[in-house]
Every structure is written in C-alpha cells, then in structure tokens.
Amino acid sequence: MANDFVKDERFKGIEPFESTVWLSSPTMHGDELKWVEEALRLNQVTTAGDNVEYVEAACARMTGRKYAVALSSGTTALHMAIRLAGEKLYGRAKIGHGTLEGKKVFCSDLTFDATINPVAYECGEAVLIDSEYETWNMDPDLLETAFEMYPDVKLIVIAHLFGIPGKLDRIRKIADRHGALIVEDSAESFGATFDGKQTGGFGDFSILSFNGNKIITGSSGGVFLTDSCEDAEKVRKWSTQSKEDAPWYQHEELGYNYRMSNIIAGVIRGQMSYLDEHIEQKKAIYERYQKGFEGCPFALNPIPASARPNYWFTCLTVNKDAMCHQTRTDRVASYTTEHGKTCPSEILDVLKAFGAEGRPIWKPMHMQPIYKDHPFIKGDGVSVGEDIFERGLCLPSDNKMTSEQQDRVIEIVRRCVNCQSDEHYQGDNKINCKRTISFSPPDISELEINEVRSALGSGWITTGPRTKLLERRLAAYIETGRTDINCETEENIKKYSNRVVCLNSATAAEELNLRILGVGPGDEVIVPAYTYTATASAAIHCGATVKFVDIQKDGDPVTHMPEMDYDVLEDAITEKTKAIVTVDLGGIVCDYDRIFKIVNRKKSLFKPLEDHSNSLFDLGSRIQKAIGRVAVVADSAHSLGASRMIEGERKYCGAIADFTDFSFHAVKNFTTAEGGASTWKHIEGVEDSEIYKMYQLLSLHGQDKDAFAKAQIGAWEYDIVGPWYKCNMTDIMAAIGLRQLDRYKGLLERRSAIIKKYDEVCDELGISHLVHHTECMDSSNHLYLIRISDIGEDRRNKIITGMAEQGVSVNVHYKPLPMMTAYGRDCSAYPSAYHYYRNLISLPLHTLLSDDDVDYVCRTLKRVLLG
C-alpha cells in the first residue's frame, strides 16, 4: 500500500521524507543532562532530591496552586486525585474495595482511557458525557442533563483535549450548584490558559503529565495539584506505599509505589524553562497548517476565544461532504478511494507511506468495548465525539519539524482530495498546481443540517411552524436590521406576523406580487433591459406586456451598478403602466428616492384597476387605488440585508419599495436551497392580514387552509377560493433559512472582507468594479462585477477561459434580456446594456472562499490579464 501511494498520480512530484516526521517526539535542549548528572553526582537517584522539589515548586507556581506532588505518571496522579475525591465524598474504603464503589462519576467521553480508568480502579462507574464542537471537550449542557438523570453524583472528571481547555467556567458553576468535586485532567494542556488562568488551576484536584510526547517531558512523570496541604501530604503518603511515621514499616492504609524518580525530575527540570518556547513552536505549526489548508474541505481543532491553548497537537477533520466511504471495526479500518474525497484512514496511510507519523483522534470511551455498557449522555442525533473520531486525525505536530517538511505534509494531505496548492516546492523545483475555485456554492454548516434533521423528525416537513417563524424573523430583520429578535414571544408574534410570505422561489414571489397588485392583460410593466429573465417573465406570466428600459451608460456613476436610465424610465411611463420592477443587482440598492419622485410626477397618468369580480381582482383594485400611482416592485433577489438612506432614515430592502421579492436560491447569500419571499410596505386602508391571506391562497391552489391549519382539532374542512398556484415554502427549506439567518451577519461581514481584497487588486489593475458601500448605501455584497475597458466579447470570453484553465470559475451577470431569443434577440435599442455586458466578468464571491483562495483568484486574474 505504501508504494502504491508513492506512485499514485495524485502525489506526482512529491518524494518520501528522508527521515521520519514524527507526531510529537521529545525535544531536548541539553539542560536536561545537566540536572540528571547533578542527581547522579549527589546520589539523588530515588524518589527524593533537589530535582523533585524543583518540579513540585515550579508546577505549583505555574498553575497557581499551593501544593504539588511529583508522581510517576499522569495516570498515577489521576488515580490519587480520584481516590482522594472518593474518600472525601464517601469515606475511606475497606481493603479490596474502592472509594467509589457503587457510585457514578461524570467523565469526559472523548479522551484517552487513562482519564477514565482510575474511576474503575476505585470501583466506580463512569457516566460518559459527550463533547461539544466549540472545544471538543465535555458539553456543559449535557452535564446539566446528566445531573437531571443522576442527581446524586458528586464527582466530575474532565479532560482538556489536545491542549485546548474546555468550558471551565460553566462546568465549575454547575459543579458548585450540585455540590460536586472536579478532578481536572490537564495531562495534555500544561501551559494552556482559560480566561488567563492556567489549566491545572481549576479542579478541586488537578493533574499534569510529562509523558514522552507531551509539550514538556521527562520521558514519564506526572504531578498532582491541590490547594490543601493535608491533601498533598495524604497523596504523598499513599504514593509511597502509605508508610506510617513509625520505626518500622507500618501500613494502615492501602498504598502504591507512585513517586517520581529524581532522575526523571531532572529531565523535567531541564525542560521547564522551554515551555513558552515549545508553545510558540506548536502554535506556529497550527497556524501554518491553518493557512496551508485554506480552500480545502478540512477544519482544524477549534480555538475558543476564551482560551489560549498550548497547541500540543494540531488535529484535522474532513468535511462531511468530502468524506469517502470509511469503515472501522474494533481493530481494522478500511475505505474506498474516491476522486475529490478522502477520510482519516486514507490520510494516515498516505502520510505513513511518505514517512510521516499521524494518528487517529482518541476513540470515544463509549465506543470502547470495555466501557460500551456504561451510561452515555449525548444530545439529539449523532454523538459529537463519535463524529470527530470518524472524521478526524492528529497531524504531525513535532516542534522539530522544519517548515519545508510541514509544507510537504500539507501538500500530501491536500492532494488526498485533489486540492493542490498554487505553488508547491519539491526541493529546488517549483511545481505549479491549480486550484478548483467554485463560483458560488452554498455555505451550509452543521447548524442547518441539524435543524433540517429536527424538522424531519418533527412531523412537519411541508409548510408549518418553521416556515411561519422564518417569516416573522425576516419581517423583524427587514424592519430593524437585527437577526437576534425573539419572534416567538406573544408580543412579537403579533407584531411580525402577516408581513412576509415565504415561497418556493423569488420568481413565484415576484409573480404573486404583481398578481396581488392586480397586474394583468393590457397592462405594461417596466423592467430594466439588464437583468435575469425572472424579472421579466413574472410579468409575462401575469399576461402583462414588458417594456424594457436601457441602463445608464457604464452604470451608476458612484456604484457602477447597471441601474436603469431614470430619464428614459420617466419617459416610458404611460397610462397603461401599472408597475416598475427595479433590480438591486449584486446587492446594491437602487436610487429609490429618484424612482419615487418619478412615479409621483406621473400620478396623473395612472388609472387604477376597476374589477371586483373576484377576491383577487377586488384586492388588486383597492391596492392600486390606495397607492394611487405606478407601483414600485423591487426585485431584491440579491439584496437581503442591504440598506439605503431614504429621506434621512436607514431603510432595509423589503421596507423601501411598495412590494419586494427576495431569492433564497442555492447561489444566494442567504439560502433555503430553493425558495424566496414576498413582502410589502403597509398600504393605507388595506390590512396586512388580508394581503398575507391572499398570498397564502395564491401559493396553495386557492385553498383557504394550509396543512398546519388543517391539522388543528376539527379543522379538516377547507374551501378552494380560486384555481390558483402551488408555490409554498416547506418547513425543510425554512429549517435551513432559520439557521442561515442566525449566521447571516457573519456571512455578510465575510463577503465584505473578500470585496476589500478584490477592490485592492482591481484598483491596482485599473479595472472598473462595483462599489458596494457608500455614504448612503450598504450592499449585501452578493456579486463582484468587474469591467475591463477597451475589450469586446471575444477577448472577455478568452479571459474567462483563461481563468477556468487555472481552476477559477467566473461568470457573466448578465446577458441583456433583449439579446435572448425569448425577448427578440435585438439589443440595438439598448446600447448601454450591451456596452456594459460586452466586457463584464463576475468573480467568485462566497463565504467558503478562504483568504488563500481569494489571493489565488487575485493572482490568477493578474496573470491572465497581464499574460
């Protein structure tokens, strides 16, 4: 298998390492030998001596503890801590029995078994608590659940995985509330801090480890930490065979031979002054991996804001959608190689083939045969620890690894998913490797996946409570610009209901907007010549005539967005005009102040519909009469969250035009996979609830009750009011939207950061580009359009091909509609739209782009344009 990987086409040009790159081997400095030789010279080779005293004093000082006891290993230190905790809680045990006999202990599940085994040594039963994704450590919410299930438990054993502290503040509060003690396993986290305080300083009893692969090592060794002199002396006594103060060997308690050798302590003493240096080296390794894997379907072990880890191991998880088929039995792993996909087992095999050492993430304790029958507390769905184990591995993290060696490791791992870096160096030879940069993939996180899972399990998969909640939350966002308003309170349910309707697409939303406005045969709808077909086709579906208006030459003078020529717009309004469909293209908000001035100046031409033959036409007639002018209907498919100053007040899209539609298609900033929404400004004399009800009728066959309403007791019967349409949103789609909205502010900020990088390179190259933020307008950062002056379609298309050949997918937004067969294939009347289109390119802009990806796009653009 090793030779097969070395010869695999994916890894062409990469040579195996000349010597093994280790996972984490001891790093010696020379001081260690000095203190070992000193111990030998003074004949201090047993479990007492200057080195042991130094190690105890240094560990106590560094962790902020009053007392430390040097022991033979981290495991023995844990045993002493857990035995001591059991005795304090339940009293001294008889010989042959443990202090925890018949008692349950809450323990971290995702850890090495040394954390848990001492509970068994003391005859207790470990209750295993699942991890959470933010730290990979014990989930405080599940600890609360565990106390609800087992309120008599009085001991918690927590571990800090791979040098990253757990949520110690919350766990401490929970423990105190329940009168429980904490044993803190800091074997992997010496030097790490939480809220500025060293790990090892949080438990009632804590431990450190100096095993051979730890950040500071003695080849073996451990330390017990406490703030009680009495407890320290008790552990010191137990660990020295419980010898009593007598002229002979007197034993009144069970004891152990657990003390640290003064020779081992000498090695640790020589290491101690290098702790900060080792942490910085490990941190640099983490950050180099982080940068090296940008653009790959990987994630590293998380670094919470409240913690400063010691970066002991850098770990990697493979994104779920990039996992090939992997099967693991208790002893054996197998997998199927798939193009563009990989798994931890394959990556470890590949690294081994090239001479680098990795290892799997700790297998959770609940999956271990020895503990499989123990209670295991997890949340809904898949165990977090199990998921991390299945998708994760520990990368080579040796602080003696050179940058060249690490770069080679990075390249090997990238190539496991055919994700080659831009430039790879093999010795002195540069190998150019293209990336694959998608144009606009959806950004779906575990939050959305879990919400969809909950929706599927709830019994509501069509229009139901999640759709209604999303409608209210969107209404609140449109009004306030905030995504964190609780829309499930009685007050806010009333306030934000009947304001937004979620549908299955923006096209459906725009069509229903026009139908509710009463637009039909004989009417004209003005549409910009430069837009996507849905803007125009919705009006045609209603039977209206579309009247195209050309854009301003080169777009708006400030934003460069292809806005309508407003002078031409004003001239295009006739007595047949019922609506103007504006387009906030790319997320940039149109000049609505000017548009409303135009329609108000043309009020005298407007003739409202007079048709009350059915409920839809009656509503349209009353709306037209109430508005009293041509309606402004915003195609805001790109611009959820965008805003503009209107008459001195910031207004968000959805609260500006008379009617607005949004798109939640997979390529949009905010997605429900497919989907869209309609909203409207309050219309004097027409109740919002009446308009909302009509949207419901139009989107569900004219049926006066949706599935949610019919499910109420005795409410099965319904009426068909009109032979209408089927375009409602489902709760599965809304589930995605709810969690997208939770993340939306961050998604917009990330897009803005990418735009800043693009702006810099375009300004450097003298390329015209959209301006997404001005004094009076903030875009939703949806598209990044650039225009390359003095070129035509042929040259533009060659540039697109050149970008694609380097793995960068670009696009054109849009071909003017009059150029399309459906709209006549004649753009001669719209010269500005054609002029804008002929040298236009849209760069990739989405939140799955890493900084490295963006840099690659910029470099590629430069190469293609200047080459």
N, C-alpha and C positions, 0 to 999 in steps of 0.2 A: 504493500500500500504506500509506504514512504516513497519508493522510487516512482510509483505511479504519479504521485502529486508533484514531484520534482519535474517530471516530464509532461505534466498536464499543460495544455496550451494556455490555460488561464494564467499560469505563472511563468510564462516565457520571459527570459531575460533576467530572472532572479536566481541567484546562486544560494545554496545552503550556507549556513553560518560555519565559519572555520572552527569555532569553539561554541559550546552550548551557551545560549542566552537563558539565564535561569529565571524562574518565577520570582524568587526573593532569597538570595543567599546571604550569609553573614558578611558584613563589611567591616574589616579590621583596619585599625589605624596605627598600631604599634604601641600605644599607651597600655593596651590590654596586657601585653607581655611584661611590661614594667611592674604592674601590680601583682601578676601571677608570680614573677620571680621574687618579688618582695615577700609574698606569702611563703614561698619555699625557703627563702633565706632565714625568715623568722620562725620557721617550723609551724606556721599557722595554716595547716592543711586540713583541719577538721571543720566543724560547723561553727567555730568561733574565731574571731580575729578582726583586724582592722578593716578589712575589705567588707565583711558582712556588716559591720557597724556603719561604714560609709554608705553602703547601698540602702540600708534601712533609713538612715537620716536623709539621704538625697530623695528617696521615693516619697517619704512623708512630706518633705519640704515642697517638692514639685507638684504634688497633688493637693496640698493644703490640709493634709491630715496630721493628727498629733502623733500617731504611732504607726510603725510599720514593722512587720516580722518577715524576715527573709526565709523563703522555703524552697524546696527542691524543684517545684514547677508551678505553673499556673493552676493546674488541676488540683494539686495538693492544697494550694491556697484556697481554691473554691470549696474543697471538702471541709477545710477548717471553718470557713465562713458559714457554710450551710449547716454544719454540725452545731456551731455556736448559736446560730439563729434558732435552730430547732430546740436547743436546750433552753434558751431564753424564753421561748414561746410555750414550750410544753414540758420542761423539766428534764433532768438527767435520765438517760435511758439505762436500762439494765444491760449487763453484758450479753451479747448475742442479739441485741435489739438496737434499732436506730432511734435517734431523737425525733424523727419524723414518721415513725411507724403509724400507719393508719391515717396519715394526714396528706392532704393535697397541697401542691405547691404550683403557683402560676409561673411558667417558664417561657422564655423566647423559643419559638419553633425553628426559625431559620438561623442556625448556628452550628458550631462543631459540637459533637456529643459530650465533650468534656464539660460544657456548661451544664448539662442535664444529669450526667452520670452520678455526681455526688448526692443528688436527691435520692437516687436509688441506693447509694451506699448507706444512707441513713434511713432506708426502708420507707421513704415517702413515695407518693405517686405524682409524677409531673403532669400538670394540665397545660397543654401546649397552646400558646397564643400566637395567632398568625401575625404576619408583618403588614406594614402599610408601605405604599410606593414612595413616599417622600423621603424616607430614610432607610428603608428596607428592614427596619427594626420593629420591635413589638408595637402593635397598634393600640394606642391608649383607649380608643372607643371599644375595641374588643376586650381589653382588660376590664372596662366597666361592665360589659356583658358577662364576663367570666364571674365577676363578683355578684352579679344578679343571680347567676346559676349556682354559685358555690360561696355563699356569704360568710362561711366560717373560715375560709382560707386566710392565713396570716403571714404568708411569705411569698415574695415575688423575686424571681431570678431573671435579670435582664442582661443581655449582651449587646455590645456595640459592634456591629458587623463591619469588617474590613476597615476599621479605623474611623468610622462615621458614627457620631453619637446619636442615640435615639432621642425621643421627645421626653427628656428627663424632667422638665418642669411639670408636664401634665401627669406623668407616671408618679412623681413624688407626691403631688396633691391627691391623687387617687389613693395611693398607699396610706397617706396620713388620714384621709377620711375614713378608711376602713380599718385603721389601727394595724396595718401590716408593715412588716420589715422588708427592706430591699437588700438583696445581695447583688452587687454590681460587678459583672464580668467585663473588666477593661483589658482583657488579655490582648486584644487587637488594637487598642486605641490609646496606648501610652503617648502623651503629648497632645492629644486632641482636646479641644475645649468645647463646652456648650455654654452660651451666654457669657463667655470669657472665663469660665471656671473649668479646670482640668477634669477630665473623666478620671474616675478613681476617687473623686471627692463627693460623690452624690449618694452613694449607697449607705445604709447603716453599716454594712461591711462591704469592702471593695477589694478587688484583686488585680494584679498585673502579671504579665507573663514575659519571660525573656528567652523563650524557645528559639531555636536556631534560625528561624526565618522571620522573627519579629523585628520591629524597627530598631530596637536596641536589644542586643542578645548577649547571653552568657553561654551559649550552646544549650543551656537549660536554665531553669530557675523561675521563681515566682515570688510575689510579695503579697501578704495580707495587710490590709489597711483599715484603721479604725480611729476613732477619737476617744476611745476608752482605754486607759492604762490597764484596768482589770482584764478587759477582753484581750488586749495584746499579750498580757502575761499568761492568760489561760491558753491561747493558741501556741505560744512559745513552749509551754509545758507539754501540751498534747503532742506537739510535733517532735518532742524529744523523749518519746516513749512514756510520757506522763510520769516522769520520775519525781517523787516527793522529796522534800528537803529533809533527808534523814541520812545517818552514817552508812547505810546500806541501800541497796536498790529496793525502794518501797514503791509499790504501784497500787493506787486506789481508784484510778480511772483507766479506761482503755486509751492507749497511746499509740503513736506512729513514729516512724523514722522519716520525718518530712523536712528536716532542716537543710538549709543551703550550705554547700561547701564554701569555705573561704577562698578556694581556688576559683570556683565558678564566680563568686562575688568579685574576684579580682578582674575577670574578663568584663563583667558588667560595669565595674568602676571605671575601667578604661574607656568604655563606650559612652558613659553618661554625658560627657561634655559635648558629644556629637549629635545629641538628639535633635536640636533645631536644624542642624545641617542636613541630617537624614530626612527630616520632614520636608525641607525645601527641595531636596532632590526628588523625593517621591511626588511632591506637588508638581514639579516641572514635568515629570513623566506623565502624570494625569493630564496636564494641560496640553502637552504635545500630542497625546492620544486624542484629546478632545478636538484639537484643530485638525489633526490628520484624518479623522473620521467624518468631518463635516461633509454633508451631501450623501452620506451612506445611511442605509436603513438600520442604524445602530444607536444605542444610547449607553452612556456610561453610568456607573453607580452615582446616585444623586448626592448633591451637596446642599443641605438645607441652609437657609440664610442665618439661622441662629447658631450654627456650628462652624468650628474650624477643625476639619478632620486632620488626621496625621497622614492620610493618603497611603496607608500601608499597602493595599492592593488597588490597582485600577481594574475594575470589572466592566464587562461589556454585555449588554443584552441585544439580541437580534429582534427587530420589529416583527410583530406577528405576521404581517403580510409578506415578509421576506424570509420566513422560515420554510425550509424544505421539510419533507416528511422525516421525522426522527422518532425512533422507538427506543425506550430504555427499560430493560428488565432490572432486577436487583443487581446483576453483575455485568451486564453487557449492553452496549449502545450500538444501534445500527441506524442508518439513514440512507435516503435516496438523493443522489446529486441532481439538482435542478438548476437550469440556467437562470441566473439572476437571483438565486436564493441560496441560503446556507443554513447552518444550525451550529450550536456549540460543539457538538461531537465532531462535525466535519472540520471546523476551525481548529480544534485541538489536535486532530490528526494531521492537518496541514502544517501547523506550527511545529509539531514533533518531527515531521518529515524534513523540515528545513533546519532543525536543530535548535528550536526554541521551546521552552517549557511553559505550559499553561496548566490550568486545572479547572474542573467544573466548580460552579458555585456550590457552597455547602448544600447537601441534600437535606431538606427539612426533616426535623425529628419525627413528625407524624408519618412520614413515608418510610422511616427506618423499620425493619422487621421487629427490632427489639422494643420499639415504642408504638407500633401501629395500633395497638388496642387501647392506648391511653386517650383520655378525652382531648379533643382538639377543637378550639374555638376559632371560627372564621366567619367572615361576612357572607353576603349573598354571592352566589356564583363561584368562580374558581378561586382557590387559595392563592393569595398574593405570593407567599413564599414558594409554593409549587410552581407558579408561573415564572418567577425569577429563576428558579432552578432549571426549568425546562428551556428557557431562552438565554441563560446567562453563562458566562465563563470568566475566569480570572486571567488577565493578560500578563505577559512577562512584566514584572514591576521591580526588577532588581536595580538598586540605585547605582550600580556599577555599569549598567547598560549604557553604551555610547549612543549619541543622537543618531549616528549612521545606522547602528543596529536597530534602534527603535523605529526609524523611518522604514527600514526593510520589513520589520514586523507589521507596521501599518499597511504597507503596500501588499504584503501577503494576505492580510485579513480583508483588505478592500477587494482584492481580486477574487476572494471566495464568492463575492456577489457580483463579479464583473463590474466593480465600481473602481476603475483605475483613476489614479490621481493625474493631474495635468502634466506634471513633470516628475519623473522618477529617476533617481540616480543609482546606478549599479557600478560601484567603483568610480571610475572617471568618466563613464559613458552615460550620457543623458538619454533616457528613453521617453519620448513624448507619448502621452496617453490621453485620449479624450475622455470626457465625462459624458454622462447622459443627464441633461437638464430638461425636465419636462416643462411644458408651457404653463399649465395651471391645474395641477392635481388638487383634489380636496384635502384639507387638513382635518383629519379625524383622529381624535385621541381616545384614550380608554374611557374618558367621561361619557362621550357619545355612545360608545359601544355598550357600556354598562347600562345607560339609560334605555337604549333600544332593547337590551336584554330584559330589563324590568318591564318595558312596555309589552313585550311578547309574553311575559309571564303574568301580566295583569288581567288579561281577558279583554282589554281594549286595544285593538290593532287598527280599527278604522277611526273615523272622526270621534273623538271622545275627550276626556278631561285634559290630556296633554295638549291637544290642539287648542282648546279653549284657554288654557294657561298661557300658551305661547302667544295667542292673540292679545291677551291682556298685557303681557310683558313687552311685546312690541309696541303696543299703544303707549305704555309708560316710557319706553325708550324714545319714541318719536316726540313725546311731549317734553321730556326732561333731559335727554341725553345720558340717562343713567340706566345701567343694566342690573342694578342690585336692589331695585324696589320690590318689596314683598307684595306680590299681586294675588296672594291667597287670603289676605285679610278681608273681612266683610266690607270695610270701607273701600279698599282698592278694587275688590271685585265689582262693586257698584260703579266706581269711578272710571275704570278702564275697560269695562265690557262694552260691546256694541260699537267699537271704534275701529277695529281691524278685523279683516276676514282673511284667514289662511286658506289658500287654494293649491291646486296641484301644479301650477306654473304661473309665471308672470304674463304669459300670453293670454291665458284664461283670465287673469286678473284685469288686464287692460281691456279685453273684450267685455267683461262684465261691467267695468267702469263705464264704458261707452253705452252699453245697453241700459244701465240704470239711469244714465243721463238722457235716455230717450233717443239716441242716435240711431238712424235707420235709413232706408232707401230715400234718395232725393237730397240727403244731407251731404255736406262736404266736411272733411276732417283734414286739417293742415298738418303735414308731417315733414320733418327735415329730410332732405334727399340723402343725407349722410347718417345712416343708422342701420340696425339689423332689421330683417324682414318683419319680425313680430310687431314692431312699432306700427307698420302699415297694414299688415294682414289682419290685425284685430279689427280695424275699421272696416275693411272689406268684408270680413265675416258678418258684420252688422248690416251690410248692404249699402254702406256709405261710399262716396267717391273720395279717393285720396288725392289731395292736392300737395305736390311736393314743393318745398321752398329750398333754394340753394343756401349754402352756408357762407359765412364771411370768408373772404379770401385769406388763406393761411390761418383761419380760426380766430378765436377771440384774441385781441391784441395783448392781453395780460396772461391768460392761462394757455393760449394756443389750442384750446378745446374747439372742435368743429361745431360751433354754435350756429344757429340759423342767422341769416342776414335779416336783422329786425326791420330794416326799411322795406325789404321785399315782403316780409311777413305781413306788415301792416297793409300793404297794397293788395295782398292776396285774400284778405277777409272780405266776404260778400254776405248778402242776406241768407245764403244757403249754409254758411259756415256755422257749425254747431260746437266744434271743439278744435283746439290746437294741442297736439301732442308734442310736448317738449321732451328732450332726451338729455339726461345728466350723464353724458358719455364719459366712461372711465372713472366715474365717481365725482366728477367736477360739476358743481351746481350751476345751472343756467342763471342768466340775469333776469330773475323773476320780477324785480321792480319794473324793469322796462317792459316786460311782457304784459304785466297787468295794466300798465299805463296804456299800452296799445289797445288791448281789448276794451278798456273803459272808454277810450276815444271813439271806438267803433260801436258803442252800445246802440246807437240809433238804427243801425242796420239789422240788429238781432231780432228775430221773430221766434218766440218760444213755441214749442210743440203744443198743439191743442188736440189731444187724443186721450180720452178717458174710457176707452172701450175695454180695457182690462187693467189689472192692478199694476202691471209693469209700465204700460204707457201712461197711466194716471200718475204714477210716481215720477216718471221722467218729465212729464208736463209740468208738474208742480216744482220740481227741482230747477228746470230751465227758467221758469217764471221767477222763482226766488232769486236765482243768481242774476238774471236779467242781462246777460251778455254772453259772449262766446266763452265756453268753459275752458279752463287750463287744466289739461290732464298730463301729469308728469309720468314719463317712462323713466322711473328711477331704478331700473333693473340693476344698475351698477352701484347705487349710491346710498344704501342703508347706512345711516350714521353720519353722512355728510351734512354740512350745515352752511348757512349763509346769513349774513346780517340783512334783515328785512325791516326797513323803517326803524333802524336803530336797535333792533332786538334780534338775538341769535335764534334762528329757526332751523329745525332739523327737517330733512327730506321726509315727506309724509304730512308735515304741518305747514307746507308752503303753497302747493298747488291746490286747486279745488278737489281733484281726485288724483291719487298716486298709486302706482303699482310697483312692487319690488319683485326681484327674482332671487330664488334660493337654489338655483341650479348648481350642479357639482362644481362648475368652474368659478362660481361667485365667491366673494369674500366670506359670506355667511351662507351656509348650505344646509338643506334638508335632503340632499341627494337630487331630488326634483322638488319643485314647489315654488310658491310665490305668495304674495299677499296684496290685498287692496286696502286702502284707507282713504279718508276724505276729511276736509275741514267741515266744521259744523255749519249747517245751512239753516238760516233763519226760517222758521215755520215748518220745518221738516224734522221729525225726530230721528236721532241717530239709530234708535232701535228699529224703526221702520226700514231704514236703508239697510241695516245689518240683516234684517229678516229677509229682504229681497235678495241679497247676495246668497243667503242660505238656500232660498228657493231655486235661484238660477243655477246653483252649483250642485244641486242634488235632485235632478229630474222634476223640479217643481214640487217636490214632496215637502209637506209642511212640518215634518219631524225628522231629525236625523236619528241615527242608531242610538245615540246617547239618550235622546229624549224619549224614544220608544221603549227604552229599557226600564224606565221608571214604572212603578207598580200601576197596573191597569191602564197603561198609556200606549197600548199596541196600535190603536187605530190611527190612521193618517189619511190626508187628502192629497190629491195631485192638483195643484193650482194652475199649472201651465205645463206644456210639453217641452220642458227645458233641458238642461245640460247636466253633465256629470264631471265635475272638476274639483271635488272637495279634497282637502288635505287629510291624510291619515295620522293616527297617533304615533305610528312608527316614524313617519317623517318628522312630526313635531318633536319627538323624543330627541332626534339629532339636533334640531333647532334650539331646544331648551338649553342644552349643554354648550352649543356653539355661542349662544348669547352670553352665557357665563364667561366665556373666554374672549368675547368679541373685542373688548377694549385692548387687550394684549395683542390680538391679531392685527388690529388697525395700527398699533404702535410699531409692530414688527414690519409691516408693509411700509410705513413711513421711513423707517431706518434704511430699508432697501432702496427706496426712492432717493434718499440723500446720496447714497453711493452712486446710483445711476446719474443723478444730476451732476456730480463732480466729473465723471468721465465724459458725459455729453458736452458739458461746458468746455472741458479741455479740448474736445474734438471739434467744437463749434457746431454742434448738432442741435437743431430745434427740438424741444421736448415739452410735454405737458408740465404746467406749473400747478401743483396740487394744493398749495396753501398760499393764500394771500391775506391781506388785512381784513377782508370782508368775507372770506370763504375758506372753509376747510373741507377738503375732499375725503372720500372714503378710500382713496388710494387703490382703486381697482385695476386700472390699466396704466401701463407706461408706454406711451406712444412717442416715437421719435421720427423726425423727418429729415432726410438727407438732401440738402439743396442741390439743384442743378443735375439731377438724375431723373431717368424715366423708369417705366415699369420693368424693362429688361434688366437694367443694372440693379434695380431694387430686388428683383427676383433672384439674381445671381448672388447678391449679398445674403439673402435668406437661405439659399442652398449652401453657401459657404459656412454659415453659422451652423446649419444642420449637420454638415460634414464633420464639424468639431463637437457634435453632440448637444448643441444648444438649439432647442425648439423655439422658434419665434413665429409670429402670426401677423396678420394684417386686419386691423379693425377700422373700417370695414370697406368693402367694395360698395360704392354708391348704389342705392336701390335702382335708380333708372338704368343702370348698366345690366341689370338682371333680366332674363327672359320674361319672367312674370310681370315685370313692370315696363316692358317695351324695348329694352336694350338700346336706349338712345339717351346719352348723357349730355348731349350738346347744349341743352337748355340749363345745365347746371355745371358750368365750367369750374367754379371754385371747388365744388365737391370732387370733381375729377383731379384737379390740380393738387388737392390735399392728399388724395389717395395714392397717386402715382409714385410717390417717394416715401411712403409711410411703412414703418415696421413697428410691431409691438414686441417689446422684450418680455421675457418671463418675469412675472411678479406674483409671488405667492409665499406663504409662511412656512413652507417646507424647504425653502432655499436657505442654506447656511451662509454665513459671511464668506466662507471659502467659495461656495457656489457663485455668489454674486461677483466676487473678484474674478472668477473664471469667466463669467459672462462678459465682464468688462474687458478682460484681456482678449477674449475671442473677438469681441466687437472691434477692438483696436486692430488686431491682426488682420481681420477680414477687410476692414475699410482701408487700412494703410498698405496692405499687401497687394 
